[in-house]
Amino acid sequence: MSNFFQTLLVSILLFTSTASNAVDMAKPTGTGKLTITSISIGSEGTTIDFEGPVENYGTVFATHYLQSVDGDRTRGTITGQARAMLNDGGMVVTPHHGTFTRSGSTIQIYFTDATNTGVVNFVVWDADVLTKKVALKYWEVKSAN
C-alpha cells in the first residue's frame, strides 16, 4: 500500500510541476504594433526591417532575414536580431530564430528570443507587406535570472 501512495504522490507532484510551467496561449504577456520600414529582396531571401512600440519593451528595432523552403515561397525560416530601447534608457538585445508562413501579402512569423536579461519569449508577428503594419503578441516562457 505504501508504494501506491508514493506513486500517487509522485504523480501529483509531477502533474502540478508540469501544469505550473504551462503557457496560457489565450493570455499573451504583451502586445505591440510595429511598422515595416524597409524590404530588401535578394536571390536567396528577403530582409525586412521593423520598428515600433512593444508592451514592456519600449521601442523595438528589428531586422529579419526570411528564406523560403518551398518553390512558391509560402513558408520558410527566419533569423534576425532585435534591440529594444526601454523607457528608462536601458537596452534589451536578442537574437531571433524561427519560421514563417505566407498567405497573399500577409506573413505570419513565429520565433523565440533569448534576451540579454535572461528572459525567453515565444513571439508571433502578423505582418502585412502592403500596409506595412505588424501586430505582435509574445508569451514569456522563462523569467529573468
C-alpha atoms as one frame of an Amber mdcrd trajectory, in Angstrom:
protein
   0.000   0.000   0.000   2.848   2.402   0.712   4.118   2.003  -2.897   0.689
   3.050  -4.122   0.764   6.240  -2.057   4.339   7.015  -3.122   3.373   6.585
  -6.778   0.286   8.741  -6.275   2.303  11.470  -4.542   4.978  11.495  -7.270
   2.266  11.636  -9.964   0.553  14.592  -8.277   3.855  16.455  -7.869   4.815
  15.814 -11.496   1.408  16.950 -12.765   1.476  20.082 -10.604   5.015  20.948
 -11.725   4.157  20.460 -15.412   0.928  22.465 -15.146   2.641  25.358 -13.356
   5.141  25.700 -16.242   2.446  25.738 -18.950   1.996  28.845 -21.081  -1.575
  30.111 -21.469  -1.734  30.970 -25.181  -5.046  32.796 -24.642  -3.256  35.384
 -22.481  -0.123  36.870 -24.057   2.379  38.554 -21.746   2.410  41.578 -24.044
   1.460  43.013 -27.423   2.848  45.550 -29.833   2.421  47.294 -33.155   5.372
  47.547 -35.498   5.838  49.184 -38.874   7.815  47.691 -41.749  10.424  50.326
 -42.567  12.388  48.516 -45.290  12.179  45.423 -47.502  15.261  44.242 -49.433
  14.796  41.360 -51.848  17.690  39.074 -52.790  18.027  35.909 -54.827  18.327
  33.746 -51.699  15.901  35.532 -49.370  14.318  38.755 -48.153  15.444  41.145
 -45.409  12.749  43.120 -43.577  13.331  45.918 -41.043  10.736  46.756 -38.386
  10.253  49.332 -35.641   7.595  50.299 -33.140   6.322  50.140 -29.563   6.056
  46.839 -27.694   4.473  46.481 -24.283   7.135  46.185 -21.527   9.963  46.749
 -24.054   9.659  50.383 -25.161  10.587  50.925 -28.800  11.799  47.867 -30.700
  14.033  47.870 -33.780  14.382  44.524 -35.562  15.764  43.001 -38.734  14.624
  39.609 -40.031  16.020  37.560 -42.880  13.397  35.265 -44.426  14.492  32.308
 -46.525  11.897  30.119 -48.258  11.971  26.343 -48.114   9.483  25.817 -50.952
   9.100  26.946 -54.550   6.041  29.139 -54.040   7.652  30.951 -51.084   4.776
  30.357 -48.678   6.898  29.085 -45.790  10.444  29.081 -44.559  12.886  30.086
 -41.853  13.734  33.405 -40.232  16.810  34.625 -38.462  17.270  38.088 -37.059
  18.208  40.476 -34.316  16.279  42.973 -32.225  17.147  45.873 -29.967  14.619
  47.306 -27.541  15.196  50.792 -26.188  13.494  50.807 -22.815  11.743  53.889
 -21.489  14.352  54.132 -18.693  17.220  54.304 -21.227  18.265  50.654 -20.914
  18.552  48.318 -23.863  17.451  44.703 -24.368  19.227  42.683 -27.074  18.086
  39.364 -28.545  18.597  37.049 -31.494  15.520  35.700 -33.304  15.227  32.213
 -34.809  12.036  30.690 -36.154   9.729  30.025 -39.063   7.250  31.894 -41.231
   4.214  31.207 -43.362   2.787  33.485 -46.050  -0.704  33.817 -47.485  -1.011
  36.572 -50.072   0.506  39.739 -48.631   0.309  38.523 -45.022   3.291  36.869
 -43.354   2.963  35.070 -40.024   6.301  34.944 -38.203   6.883  32.590 -35.258
  10.093  32.703 -33.233  11.725  32.581 -29.847  14.002  35.179 -28.410  16.554
  34.853 -25.631  17.225  38.306 -24.235  20.405  39.559 -22.608  18.341  39.962
 -19.415  17.669  36.204 -19.229  14.039  36.377 -20.377  12.937  33.903 -23.073
   9.790  34.668 -25.089   7.728  32.871 -27.711   6.661  35.518 -30.228   4.075
  35.682 -33.035   4.001  38.502 -35.593   1.281  39.086 -38.212   2.824  41.318
 -40.873   1.076  42.756 -43.936   3.667  43.838 -46.502   1.164  46.007 -48.406
   0.024  48.096 -45.420   3.417  47.727 -43.671   1.597  47.071 -40.383   2.617
  44.356 -37.914   0.608  43.152 -34.921   2.582  41.115 -32.408   1.987  39.047
 -29.303   4.528  37.440 -27.018   4.462  34.949 -24.177   7.205  34.839 -21.561
   8.303  31.217 -21.183  11.252  31.887 -18.865  11.666  34.787 -16.474  14.869
  36.772 -15.955  17.583  35.182 -13.822
